């Protein structure tokens, strides 16, 4: 008896894993995120950081970032 091709084995392994996760009450979700290697990503990140830095709420925003960044220190 011959074993199924590798791609069929992989597909079945993934199918079994997904079924197991569903039995555990989980649901698959696909999300799309910005590509950090894109030049437009860097431009938009710079634009947003400049907007935050010049906002009238800049001090509060930075305090929030500092508090979130030191989560492990608490």
mmJSON file of the N, C-alpha and C atoms, coordinates in Angstrom:
{"data_MODEL":{"atom_site":{
"group_PDB":["ATOM","ATOM","ATOM","ATOM","ATOM","ATOM","ATOM","ATOM","ATOM","ATOM","ATOM","ATOM","ATOM","ATOM","ATOM","ATOM","ATOM","ATOM","ATOM","ATOM","ATOM","ATOM","ATOM","ATOM","ATOM","ATOM","ATOM","ATOM","ATOM","ATOM","ATOM","ATOM","ATOM","ATOM","ATOM","ATOM","ATOM","ATOM","ATOM","ATOM","ATOM","ATOM","ATOM","ATOM","ATOM","ATOM","ATOM","ATOM","ATOM","ATOM","ATOM","ATOM","ATOM","ATOM","ATOM","ATOM","ATOM","ATOM","ATOM","ATOM","ATOM","ATOM","ATOM","ATOM","ATOM","ATOM","ATOM","ATOM","ATOM","ATOM","ATOM","ATOM","ATOM","ATOM","ATOM","ATOM","ATOM","ATOM","ATOM","ATOM","ATOM","ATOM","ATOM","ATOM","ATOM","ATOM","ATOM","ATOM","ATOM","ATOM","ATOM","ATOM","ATOM","ATOM","ATOM","ATOM","ATOM","ATOM","ATOM","ATOM","ATOM","ATOM","ATOM","ATOM","ATOM","ATOM","ATOM","ATOM","ATOM","ATOM","ATOM","ATOM","ATOM","ATOM","ATOM","ATOM","ATOM","ATOM","ATOM","ATOM","ATOM","ATOM","ATOM","ATOM","ATOM","ATOM","ATOM","ATOM","ATOM","ATOM","ATOM","ATOM","ATOM","ATOM","ATOM","ATOM","ATOM","ATOM","ATOM","ATOM","ATOM","ATOM","ATOM","ATOM","ATOM","ATOM","ATOM","ATOM","ATOM","ATOM","ATOM","ATOM","ATOM","ATOM","ATOM","ATOM","ATOM","ATOM","ATOM","ATOM","ATOM","ATOM","ATOM","ATOM","ATOM","ATOM","ATOM","ATOM","ATOM","ATOM","ATOM","ATOM","ATOM","ATOM","ATOM","ATOM","ATOM","ATOM","ATOM","ATOM","ATOM","ATOM","ATOM","ATOM","ATOM","ATOM","ATOM","ATOM","ATOM","ATOM","ATOM","ATOM","ATOM","ATOM","ATOM","ATOM","ATOM","ATOM","ATOM","ATOM","ATOM","ATOM","ATOM","ATOM","ATOM","ATOM","ATOM","ATOM","ATOM","ATOM","ATOM","ATOM","ATOM","ATOM","ATOM","ATOM","ATOM","ATOM","ATOM","ATOM","ATOM","ATOM"],
"id":[1,2,3,4,5,6,7,8,9,10,11,12,13,14,15,16,17,18,19,20,21,22,23,24,25,26,27,28,29,30,31,32,33,34,35,36,37,38,39,40,41,42,43,44,45,46,47,48,49,50,51,52,53,54,55,56,57,58,59,60,61,62,63,64,65,66,67,68,69,70,71,72,73,74,75,76,77,78,79,80,81,82,83,84,85,86,87,88,89,90,91,92,93,94,95,96,97,98,99,100,101,102,103,104,105,106,107,108,109,110,111,112,113,114,115,116,117,118,119,120,121,122,123,124,125,126,127,128,129,130,131,132,133,134,135,136,137,138,139,140,141,142,143,144,145,146,147,148,149,150,151,152,153,154,155,156,157,158,159,160,161,162,163,164,165,166,167,168,169,170,171,172,173,174,175,176,177,178,179,180,181,182,183,184,185,186,187,188,189,190,191,192,193,194,195,196,197,198,199,200,201,202,203,204,205,206,207,208,209,210,211,212,213,214,215,216,217,218,219,220,221,222],
"type_symbol":["N","C","C","N","C","C","N","C","C","N","C","C","N","C","C","N","C","C","N","C","C","N","C","C","N","C","C","N","C","C","N","C","C","N","C","C","N","C","C","N","C","C","N","C","C","N","C","C","N","C","C","N","C","C","N","C","C","N","C","C","N","C","C","N","C","C","N","C","C","N","C","C","N","C","C","N","C","C","N","C","C","N","C","C","N","C","C","N","C","C","N","C","C","N","C","C","N","C","C","N","C","C","N","C","C","N","C","C","N","C","C","N","C","C","N","C","C","N","C","C","N","C","C","N","C","C","N","C","C","N","C","C","N","C","C","N","C","C","N","C","C","N","C","C","N","C","C","N","C","C","N","C","C","N","C","C","N","C","C","N","C","C","N","C","C","N","C","C","N","C","C","N","C","C","N","C","C","N","C","C","N","C","C","N","C","C","N","C","C","N","C","C","N","C","C","N","C","C","N","C","C","N","C","C","N","C","C","N","C","C","N","C","C","N","C","C","N","C","C","N","C","C"],
"label_atom_id":["N","CA","C","N","CA","C","N","CA","C","N","CA","C","N","CA","C","N","CA","C","N","CA","C","N","CA","C","N","CA","C","N","CA","C","N","CA","C","N","CA","C","N","CA","C","N","CA","C","N","CA","C","N","CA","C","N","CA","C","N","CA","C","N","CA","C","N","CA","C","N","CA","C","N","CA","C","N","CA","C","N","CA","C","N","CA","C","N","CA","C","N","CA","C","N","CA","C","N","CA","C","N","CA","C","N","CA","C","N","CA","C","N","CA","C","N","CA","C","N","CA","C","N","CA","C","N","CA","C","N","CA","C","N","CA","C","N","CA","C","N","CA","C","N","CA","C","N","CA","C","N","CA","C","N","CA","C","N","CA","C","N","CA","C","N","CA","C","N","CA","C","N","CA","C","N","CA","C","N","CA","C","N","CA","C","N","CA","C","N","CA","C","N","CA","C","N","CA","C","N","CA","C","N","CA","C","N","CA","C","N","CA","C","N","CA","C","N","CA","C","N","CA","C","N","CA","C","N","CA","C","N","CA","C","N","CA","C","N","CA","C","N","CA","C","N","CA","C","N","CA","C","N","CA","C","N","CA","C"],
"label_alt_id":[null,null,null,null,null,null,null,null,null,null,null,null,null,null,null,null,null,null,null,null,null,null,null,null,null,null,null,null,null,null,null,null,null,null,null,null,null,null,null,null,null,null,null,null,null,null,null,null,null,null,null,null,null,null,null,null,null,null,null,null,null,null,null,null,null,null,null,null,null,null,null,null,null,null,null,null,null,null,null,null,null,null,null,null,null,null,null,null,null,null,null,null,null,null,null,null,null,null,null,null,null,null,null,null,null,null,null,null,null,null,null,null,null,null,null,null,null,null,null,null,null,null,null,null,null,null,null,null,null,null,null,null,null,null,null,null,null,null,null,null,null,null,null,null,null,null,null,null,null,null,null,null,null,null,null,null,null,null,null,null,null,null,null,null,null,null,null,null,null,null,null,null,null,null,null,null,null,null,null,null,null,null,null,null,null,null,null,null,null,null,null,null,null,null,null,null,null,null,null,null,null,null,null,null,null,null,null,null,null,null,null,null,null,null,null,null,null,null,null,null,null,null],
"label_comp_id":["UNK","UNK","UNK","UNK","UNK","UNK","UNK","UNK","UNK","UNK","UNK","UNK","UNK","UNK","UNK","UNK","UNK","UNK","UNK","UNK","UNK","UNK","UNK","UNK","UNK","UNK","UNK","UNK","UNK","UNK","UNK","UNK","UNK","UNK","UNK","UNK","UNK","UNK","UNK","UNK","UNK","UNK","UNK","UNK","UNK","UNK","UNK","UNK","UNK","UNK","UNK","UNK","UNK","UNK","UNK","UNK","UNK","UNK","UNK","UNK","UNK","UNK","UNK","UNK","UNK","UNK","UNK","UNK","UNK","UNK","UNK","UNK","UNK","UNK","UNK","UNK","UNK","UNK","UNK","UNK","UNK","UNK","UNK","UNK","UNK","UNK","UNK","UNK","UNK","UNK","UNK","UNK","UNK","UNK","UNK","UNK","UNK","UNK","UNK","UNK","UNK","UNK","UNK","UNK","UNK","UNK","UNK","UNK","UNK","UNK","UNK","UNK","UNK","UNK","UNK","UNK","UNK","UNK","UNK","UNK","UNK","UNK","UNK","UNK","UNK","UNK","UNK","UNK","UNK","UNK","UNK","UNK","UNK","UNK","UNK","UNK","UNK","UNK","UNK","UNK","UNK","UNK","UNK","UNK","UNK","UNK","UNK","UNK","UNK","UNK","UNK","UNK","UNK","UNK","UNK","UNK","UNK","UNK","UNK","UNK","UNK","UNK","UNK","UNK","UNK","UNK","UNK","UNK","UNK","UNK","UNK","UNK","UNK","UNK","UNK","UNK","UNK","UNK","UNK","UNK","UNK","UNK","UNK","UNK","UNK","UNK","UNK","UNK","UNK","UNK","UNK","UNK","UNK","UNK","UNK","UNK","UNK","UNK","UNK","UNK","UNK","UNK","UNK","UNK","UNK","UNK","UNK","UNK","UNK","UNK","UNK","UNK","UNK","UNK","UNK","UNK","UNK","UNK","UNK","UNK","UNK","UNK"],
"label_asym_id":["A","A","A","A","A","A","A","A","A","A","A","A","A","A","A","A","A","A","A","A","A","A","A","A","A","A","A","A","A","A","A","A","A","A","A","A","A","A","A","A","A","A","A","A","A","A","A","A","A","A","A","A","A","A","A","A","A","A","A","A","A","A","A","A","A","A","A","A","A","A","A","A","A","A","A","A","A","A","A","A","A","A","A","A","A","A","A","A","A","A","A","A","A","A","A","A","A","A","A","A","A","A","A","A","A","A","A","A","A","A","A","A","A","A","A","A","A","A","A","A","A","A","A","A","A","A","A","A","A","A","A","A","A","A","A","A","A","A","A","A","A","A","A","A","A","A","A","A","A","A","A","A","A","A","A","A","A","A","A","A","A","A","A","A","A","A","A","A","A","A","A","A","A","A","A","A","A","A","A","A","A","A","A","A","A","A","A","A","A","A","A","A","A","A","A","A","A","A","A","A","A","A","A","A","A","A","A","A","A","A","A","A","A","A","A","A","A","A","A","A","A","A"],
"label_entity_id":["1","1","1","1","1","1","1","1","1","1","1","1","1","1","1","1","1","1","1","1","1","1","1","1","1","1","1","1","1","1","1","1","1","1","1","1","1","1","1","1","1","1","1","1","1","1","1","1","1","1","1","1","1","1","1","1","1","1","1","1","1","1","1","1","1","1","1","1","1","1","1","1","1","1","1","1","1","1","1","1","1","1","1","1","1","1","1","1","1","1","1","1","1","1","1","1","1","1","1","1","1","1","1","1","1","1","1","1","1","1","1","1","1","1","1","1","1","1","1","1","1","1","1","1","1","1","1","1","1","1","1","1","1","1","1","1","1","1","1","1","1","1","1","1","1","1","1","1","1","1","1","1","1","1","1","1","1","1","1","1","1","1","1","1","1","1","1","1","1","1","1","1","1","1","1","1","1","1","1","1","1","1","1","1","1","1","1","1","1","1","1","1","1","1","1","1","1","1","1","1","1","1","1","1","1","1","1","1","1","1","1","1","1","1","1","1","1","1","1","1","1","1"],
"label_seq_id":[1,1,1,2,2,2,3,3,3,4,4,4,5,5,5,6,6,6,7,7,7,8,8,8,9,9,9,10,10,10,11,11,11,12,12,12,13,13,13,14,14,14,15,15,15,16,16,16,17,17,17,18,18,18,19,19,19,20,20,20,21,21,21,22,22,22,23,23,23,24,24,24,25,25,25,26,26,26,27,27,27,28,28,28,29,29,29,30,30,30,31,31,31,32,32,32,33,33,33,34,34,34,35,35,35,36,36,36,37,37,37,38,38,38,39,39,39,40,40,40,41,41,41,42,42,42,43,43,43,44,44,44,45,45,45,46,46,46,47,47,47,48,48,48,49,49,49,50,50,50,51,51,51,52,52,52,53,53,53,54,54,54,55,55,55,56,56,56,57,57,57,58,58,58,59,59,59,60,60,60,61,61,61,62,62,62,63,63,63,64,64,64,65,65,65,66,66,66,67,67,67,68,68,68,69,69,69,70,70,70,71,71,71,72,72,72,73,73,73,74,74,74],
"pdbx_PDB_ins_code":[null,null,null,null,null,null,null,null,null,null,null,null,null,null,null,null,null,null,null,null,null,null,null,null,null,null,null,null,null,null,null,null,null,null,null,null,null,null,null,null,null,null,null,null,null,null,null,null,null,null,null,null,null,null,null,null,null,null,null,null,null,null,null,null,null,null,null,null,null,null,null,null,null,null,null,null,null,null,null,null,null,null,null,null,null,null,null,null,null,null,null,null,null,null,null,null,null,null,null,null,null,null,null,null,null,null,null,null,null,null,null,null,null,null,null,null,null,null,null,null,null,null,null,null,null,null,null,null,null,null,null,null,null,null,null,null,null,null,null,null,null,null,null,null,null,null,null,null,null,null,null,null,null,null,null,null,null,null,null,null,null,null,null,null,null,null,null,null,null,null,null,null,null,null,null,null,null,null,null,null,null,null,null,null,null,null,null,null,null,null,null,null,null,null,null,null,null,null,null,null,null,null,null,null,null,null,null,null,null,null,null,null,null,null,null,null,null,null,null,null,null,null],
"Cartn_x":[0.841,0.0,0.886,0.693,1.508,0.964,1.868,1.477,0.997,0.045,-0.412,0.717,0.641,1.666,1.775,2.954,3.248,2.204,1.784,0.821,-0.51,-0.928,-2.171,-2.003,-0.829,-0.568,-0.618,-0.02,-0.005,-1.416,-2.2,-3.576,-4.377,-4.203,-4.936,-4.478,-3.184,-2.665,-3.27,-3.323,-3.907,-5.397,-6.099,-7.532,-7.783,-6.951,-7.104,-6.821,-5.791,-5.452,-6.591,-7.148,-8.26,-9.478,-9.757,-10.886,-10.675,-9.45,-9.144,-9.349,-8.881,-9.029,-10.501,-11.286,-12.723,-13.406,-13.008,-13.566,-13.232,-12.119,-11.716,-12.444,-13.358,-14.136,-13.49,-12.469,-11.791,-12.313,-12.191,-12.653,-11.52,-11.26,-10.203,-10.632,-9.684,-9.935,-8.765,-9.075,-8.024,-8.062,-6.907,-6.829,-5.738,-5.903,-4.915,-4.306,-2.995,-2.295,-1.375,-1.004,-0.061,1.269,1.9,3.186,4.302,4.984,6.023,7.218,7.358,8.469,8.12,6.874,6.434,6.892,7.292,7.707,6.528,5.325,4.161,3.887,4.268,4.106,4.962,6.222,7.14,6.648,6.18,5.669,4.448,3.535,2.324,2.646,3.562,3.97,4.579,5.397,6.005,4.932,3.986,2.912,2.102,1.761,0.963,1.738,3.004,3.786,3.98,4.134,4.247,2.932,1.819,0.509,0.311,0.706,0.577,1.498,2.718,3.701,3.282,2.542,2.138,0.716,0.08,-1.292,-1.325,-2.46,-2.598,-2.675,-2.825,-2.875,-1.556,-0.514,0.763,1.289,1.197,1.729,0.955,-0.381,-1.195,-0.938,-0.823,-0.549,0.776,1.808,3.114,3.072,2.31,2.166,1.529,0.527,-0.115,0.89,1.661,2.656,3.683,4.14,5.104,4.534,3.273,2.639,2.477,2.079,1.893,3.235,4.259,5.59,6.239,5.845,6.471,5.584,4.747,3.815,4.555,5.686,6.429,7.076,7.289,7.961,7.026,5.733,4.75,4.666],
"Cartn_y":[-1.18,0.0,1.244,2.122,3.327,4.452,5.219,6.376,7.489,8.31,9.431,10.435,11.209,12.241,13.185,13.788,14.681,15.791,16.398,17.498,17.03,15.791,15.259,15.001,14.512,14.282,15.599,16.635,17.946,18.49,18.38,18.862,18.148,16.843,16.081,16.441,16.644,17.043,18.382,19.317,20.628,20.485,19.669,19.45,18.876,17.911,17.304,18.323,19.128,20.155,21.156,21.601,22.555,21.945,20.686,20.021,19.954,19.636,19.577,20.947,21.995,23.338,23.747,23.374,23.68,22.958,21.705,20.958,21.648,22.375,23.095,24.44,24.71,25.937,27.123,26.871,27.956,28.07,29.262,29.524,30.186,29.72,30.357,31.738,32.657,34.028,34.447,35.065,35.579,37.099,37.685,39.139,39.614,40.812,41.436,42.586,42.652,43.713,44.452,45.687,46.414,45.67,45.761,45.12,46.052,45.742,46.635,46.8,45.931,46.09,47.021,47.481,48.377,49.811,50.519,51.92,52.773,52.44,53.224,53.025,51.859,51.618,52.594,52.723,53.628,55.073,55.467,56.833,57.081,56.126,56.293,56.251,55.397,55.348,56.673,57.234,58.54,59.628,59.61,60.606,60.523,59.298,59.119,59.488,59.117,59.449,60.959,61.651,63.114,63.736,63.181,63.697,63.522,62.375,62.124,63.057,63.231,64.06,65.524,66.001,67.414,67.618,66.543,66.626,67.337,67.947,68.573,67.513,66.252,65.139,64.37,64.933,64.221,63.718,64.544,64.141,62.95,63.005,61.879,60.626,60.822,59.683,59.025,59.842,59.284,58.593,59.136,58.484,57.107,57.023,55.736,54.743,55.186,54.314,53.859,54.771,54.418,53.383,53.569,52.631,51.25,51.248,49.963,49.287,50.055,49.501,48.908,49.367,48.872,47.821,47.153,46.149,45.079,44.592,43.522,43.997,45.292,45.827,45.921,45.865,46.013,44.78],
"Cartn_z":[0.0,0.0,0.0,-0.956,-1.068,-0.184,0.375,1.185,0.262,0.716,-0.112,-0.318,-1.389,-1.619,-0.436,-0.304,0.827,0.958,-0.154,-0.078,0.493,0.162,0.731,2.225,2.622,4.043,4.808,4.244,4.886,5.013,3.932,3.95,5.029,5.133,6.137,7.543,7.744,9.048,9.468,8.547,8.838,9.144,8.365,8.58,9.977,10.376,11.706,12.811,12.607,13.614,13.742,12.622,12.66,13.349,13.071,13.716,15.228,15.649,17.08,17.744,17.085,17.637,17.71,16.695,16.73,17.895,18.131,19.275,20.597,20.622,21.828,21.941,21.002,21.059,20.356,19.542,18.837,17.408,16.868,15.513,14.732,13.507,12.72,12.248,12.263,11.816,10.931,9.815,8.941,9.022,9.298,9.355,8.405,7.931,7.072,7.842,7.848,8.561,7.597,7.94,7.088,6.999,5.846,5.614,6.068,7.167,7.682,6.744,5.751,4.812,3.653,3.617,2.554,2.83,1.777,1.97,2.429,1.983,2.417,3.908,4.454,5.881,6.682,6.292,7.002,6.909,5.737,5.563,6.45,6.477,7.282,8.771,9.194,10.596,11.021,10.165,10.462,10.551,9.625,9.627,10.92,11.307,12.518,13.776,13.845,15.036,15.157,14.033,14.068,14.523,14.079,14.492,15.996,16.519,17.961,18.742,18.265,18.966,19.038,18.062,18.044,18.546,18.996,19.507,20.856,21.167,22.491,23.589,23.181,24.142,24.176,23.604,23.469,24.809,25.847,27.152,27.715,27.638,28.104,27.266,25.953,25.07,25.43,25.67,26.014,27.367,28.302,29.611,29.471,28.588,28.328,27.735,26.743,26.111,27.155,27.984,29.03,29.985,30.372,31.299,30.641,29.391,28.681,28.446,28.229,27.948,29.189,30.359,31.583,32.27,31.505,32.034,32.834,32.343,33.009,34.312,34.433,35.619,36.823,36.581,37.679,38.533],
"occupancy":[1.0,1.0,1.0,1.0,1.0,1.0,1.0,1.0,1.0,1.0,1.0,1.0,1.0,1.0,1.0,1.0,1.0,1.0,1.0,1.0,1.0,1.0,1.0,1.0,1.0,1.0,1.0,1.0,1.0,1.0,1.0,1.0,1.0,1.0,1.0,1.0,1.0,1.0,1.0,1.0,1.0,1.0,1.0,1.0,1.0,1.0,1.0,1.0,1.0,1.0,1.0,1.0,1.0,1.0,1.0,1.0,1.0,1.0,1.0,1.0,1.0,1.0,1.0,1.0,1.0,1.0,1.0,1.0,1.0,1.0,1.0,1.0,1.0,1.0,1.0,1.0,1.0,1.0,1.0,1.0,1.0,1.0,1.0,1.0,1.0,1.0,1.0,1.0,1.0,1.0,1.0,1.0,1.0,1.0,1.0,1.0,1.0,1.0,1.0,1.0,1.0,1.0,1.0,1.0,1.0,1.0,1.0,1.0,1.0,1.0,1.0,1.0,1.0,1.0,1.0,1.0,1.0,1.0,1.0,1.0,1.0,1.0,1.0,1.0,1.0,1.0,1.0,1.0,1.0,1.0,1.0,1.0,1.0,1.0,1.0,1.0,1.0,1.0,1.0,1.0,1.0,1.0,1.0,1.0,1.0,1.0,1.0,1.0,1.0,1.0,1.0,1.0,1.0,1.0,1.0,1.0,1.0,1.0,1.0,1.0,1.0,1.0,1.0,1.0,1.0,1.0,1.0,1.0,1.0,1.0,1.0,1.0,1.0,1.0,1.0,1.0,1.0,1.0,1.0,1.0,1.0,1.0,1.0,1.0,1.0,1.0,1.0,1.0,1.0,1.0,1.0,1.0,1.0,1.0,1.0,1.0,1.0,1.0,1.0,1.0,1.0,1.0,1.0,1.0,1.0,1.0,1.0,1.0,1.0,1.0,1.0,1.0,1.0,1.0,1.0,1.0,1.0,1.0,1.0,1.0,1.0,1.0],
"B_iso_or_equiv":[0.0,0.0,0.0,0.0,0.0,0.0,0.0,0.0,0.0,0.0,0.0,0.0,0.0,0.0,0.0,0.0,0.0,0.0,0.0,0.0,0.0,0.0,0.0,0.0,0.0,0.0,0.0,0.0,0.0,0.0,0.0,0.0,0.0,0.0,0.0,0.0,0.0,0.0,0.0,0.0,0.0,0.0,0.0,0.0,0.0,0.0,0.0,0.0,0.0,0.0,0.0,0.0,0.0,0.0,0.0,0.0,0.0,0.0,0.0,0.0,0.0,0.0,0.0,0.0,0.0,0.0,0.0,0.0,0.0,0.0,0.0,0.0,0.0,0.0,0.0,0.0,0.0,0.0,0.0,0.0,0.0,0.0,0.0,0.0,0.0,0.0,0.0,0.0,0.0,0.0,0.0,0.0,0.0,0.0,0.0,0.0,0.0,0.0,0.0,0.0,0.0,0.0,0.0,0.0,0.0,0.0,0.0,0.0,0.0,0.0,0.0,0.0,0.0,0.0,0.0,0.0,0.0,0.0,0.0,0.0,0.0,0.0,0.0,0.0,0.0,0.0,0.0,0.0,0.0,0.0,0.0,0.0,0.0,0.0,0.0,0.0,0.0,0.0,0.0,0.0,0.0,0.0,0.0,0.0,0.0,0.0,0.0,0.0,0.0,0.0,0.0,0.0,0.0,0.0,0.0,0.0,0.0,0.0,0.0,0.0,0.0,0.0,0.0,0.0,0.0,0.0,0.0,0.0,0.0,0.0,0.0,0.0,0.0,0.0,0.0,0.0,0.0,0.0,0.0,0.0,0.0,0.0,0.0,0.0,0.0,0.0,0.0,0.0,0.0,0.0,0.0,0.0,0.0,0.0,0.0,0.0,0.0,0.0,0.0,0.0,0.0,0.0,0.0,0.0,0.0,0.0,0.0,0.0,0.0,0.0,0.0,0.0,0.0,0.0,0.0,0.0,0.0,0.0,0.0,0.0,0.0,0.0],
"pdbx_formal_charge":[null,null,null,null,null,null,null,null,null,null,null,null,null,null,null,null,null,null,null,null,null,null,null,null,null,null,null,null,null,null,null,null,null,null,null,null,null,null,null,null,null,null,null,null,null,null,null,null,null,null,null,null,null,null,null,null,null,null,null,null,null,null,null,null,null,null,null,null,null,null,null,null,null,null,null,null,null,null,null,null,null,null,null,null,null,null,null,null,null,null,null,null,null,null,null,null,null,null,null,null,null,null,null,null,null,null,null,null,null,null,null,null,null,null,null,null,null,null,null,null,null,null,null,null,null,null,null,null,null,null,null,null,null,null,null,null,null,null,null,null,null,null,null,null,null,null,null,null,null,null,null,null,null,null,null,null,null,null,null,null,null,null,null,null,null,null,null,null,null,null,null,null,null,null,null,null,null,null,null,null,null,null,null,null,null,null,null,null,null,null,null,null,null,null,null,null,null,null,null,null,null,null,null,null,null,null,null,null,null,null,null,null,null,null,null,null,null,null,null,null,null,null],
"auth_seq_id":[1,1,1,2,2,2,3,3,3,4,4,4,5,5,5,6,6,6,7,7,7,8,8,8,9,9,9,10,10,10,11,11,11,12,12,12,13,13,13,14,14,14,15,15,15,16,16,16,17,17,17,18,18,18,19,19,19,20,20,20,21,21,21,22,22,22,23,23,23,24,24,24,25,25,25,26,26,26,27,27,27,28,28,28,29,29,29,30,30,30,31,31,31,32,32,32,33,33,33,34,34,34,35,35,35,36,36,36,37,37,37,38,38,38,39,39,39,40,40,40,41,41,41,42,42,42,43,43,43,44,44,44,45,45,45,46,46,46,47,47,47,48,48,48,49,49,49,50,50,50,51,51,51,52,52,52,53,53,53,54,54,54,55,55,55,56,56,56,57,57,57,58,58,58,59,59,59,60,60,60,61,61,61,62,62,62,63,63,63,64,64,64,65,65,65,66,66,66,67,67,67,68,68,68,69,69,69,70,70,70,71,71,71,72,72,72,73,73,73,74,74,74],
"auth_comp_id":["UNK","UNK","UNK","UNK","UNK","UNK","UNK","UNK","UNK","UNK","UNK","UNK","UNK","UNK","UNK","UNK","UNK","UNK","UNK","UNK","UNK","UNK","UNK","UNK","UNK","UNK","UNK","UNK","UNK","UNK","UNK","UNK","UNK","UNK","UNK","UNK","UNK","UNK","UNK","UNK","UNK","UNK","UNK","UNK","UNK","UNK","UNK","UNK","UNK","UNK","UNK","UNK","UNK","UNK","UNK","UNK","UNK","UNK","UNK","UNK","UNK","UNK","UNK","UNK","UNK","UNK","UNK","UNK","UNK","UNK","UNK","UNK","UNK","UNK","UNK","UNK","UNK","UNK","UNK","UNK","UNK","UNK","UNK","UNK","UNK","UNK","UNK","UNK","UNK","UNK","UNK","UNK","UNK","UNK","UNK","UNK","UNK","UNK","UNK","UNK","UNK","UNK","UNK","UNK","UNK","UNK","UNK","UNK","UNK","UNK","UNK","UNK","UNK","UNK","UNK","UNK","UNK","UNK","UNK","UNK","UNK","UNK","UNK","UNK","UNK","UNK","UNK","UNK","UNK","UNK","UNK","UNK","UNK","UNK","UNK","UNK","UNK","UNK","UNK","UNK","UNK","UNK","UNK","UNK","UNK","UNK","UNK","UNK","UNK","UNK","UNK","UNK","UNK","UNK","UNK","UNK","UNK","UNK","UNK","UNK","UNK","UNK","UNK","UNK","UNK","UNK","UNK","UNK","UNK","UNK","UNK","UNK","UNK","UNK","UNK","UNK","UNK","UNK","UNK","UNK","UNK","UNK","UNK","UNK","UNK","UNK","UNK","UNK","UNK","UNK","UNK","UNK","UNK","UNK","UNK","UNK","UNK","UNK","UNK","UNK","UNK","UNK","UNK","UNK","UNK","UNK","UNK","UNK","UNK","UNK","UNK","UNK","UNK","UNK","UNK","UNK","UNK","UNK","UNK","UNK","UNK","UNK"],
"auth_asym_id":["A","A","A","A","A","A","A","A","A","A","A","A","A","A","A","A","A","A","A","A","A","A","A","A","A","A","A","A","A","A","A","A","A","A","A","A","A","A","A","A","A","A","A","A","A","A","A","A","A","A","A","A","A","A","A","A","A","A","A","A","A","A","A","A","A","A","A","A","A","A","A","A","A","A","A","A","A","A","A","A","A","A","A","A","A","A","A","A","A","A","A","A","A","A","A","A","A","A","A","A","A","A","A","A","A","A","A","A","A","A","A","A","A","A","A","A","A","A","A","A","A","A","A","A","A","A","A","A","A","A","A","A","A","A","A","A","A","A","A","A","A","A","A","A","A","A","A","A","A","A","A","A","A","A","A","A","A","A","A","A","A","A","A","A","A","A","A","A","A","A","A","A","A","A","A","A","A","A","A","A","A","A","A","A","A","A","A","A","A","A","A","A","A","A","A","A","A","A","A","A","A","A","A","A","A","A","A","A","A","A","A","A","A","A","A","A","A","A","A","A","A","A"],
"auth_atom_id":["N","CA","C","N","CA","C","N","CA","C","N","CA","C","N","CA","C","N","CA","C","N","CA","C","N","CA","C","N","CA","C","N","CA","C","N","CA","C","N","CA","C","N","CA","C","N","CA","C","N","CA","C","N","CA","C","N","CA","C","N","CA","C","N","CA","C","N","CA","C","N","CA","C","N","CA","C","N","CA","C","N","CA","C","N","CA","C","N","CA","C","N","CA","C","N","CA","C","N","CA","C","N","CA","C","N","CA","C","N","CA","C","N","CA","C","N","CA","C","N","CA","C","N","CA","C","N","CA","C","N","CA","C","N","CA","C","N","CA","C","N","CA","C","N","CA","C","N","CA","C","N","CA","C","N","CA","C","N","CA","C","N","CA","C","N","CA","C","N","CA","C","N","CA","C","N","CA","C","N","CA","C","N","CA","C","N","CA","C","N","CA","C","N","CA","C","N","CA","C","N","CA","C","N","CA","C","N","CA","C","N","CA","C","N","CA","C","N","CA","C","N","CA","C","N","CA","C","N","CA","C","N","CA","C","N","CA","C","N","CA","C","N","CA","C","N","CA","C","N","CA","C","N","CA","C","N","CA","C"],
"pdbx_PDB_model_num":[1,1,1,1,1,1,1,1,1,1,1,1,1,1,1,1,1,1,1,1,1,1,1,1,1,1,1,1,1,1,1,1,1,1,1,1,1,1,1,1,1,1,1,1,1,1,1,1,1,1,1,1,1,1,1,1,1,1,1,1,1,1,1,1,1,1,1,1,1,1,1,1,1,1,1,1,1,1,1,1,1,1,1,1,1,1,1,1,1,1,1,1,1,1,1,1,1,1,1,1,1,1,1,1,1,1,1,1,1,1,1,1,1,1,1,1,1,1,1,1,1,1,1,1,1,1,1,1,1,1,1,1,1,1,1,1,1,1,1,1,1,1,1,1,1,1,1,1,1,1,1,1,1,1,1,1,1,1,1,1,1,1,1,1,1,1,1,1,1,1,1,1,1,1,1,1,1,1,1,1,1,1,1,1,1,1,1,1,1,1,1,1,1,1,1,1,1,1,1,1,1,1,1,1,1,1,1,1,1,1,1,1,1,1,1,1,1,1,1,1,1,1]
}}}
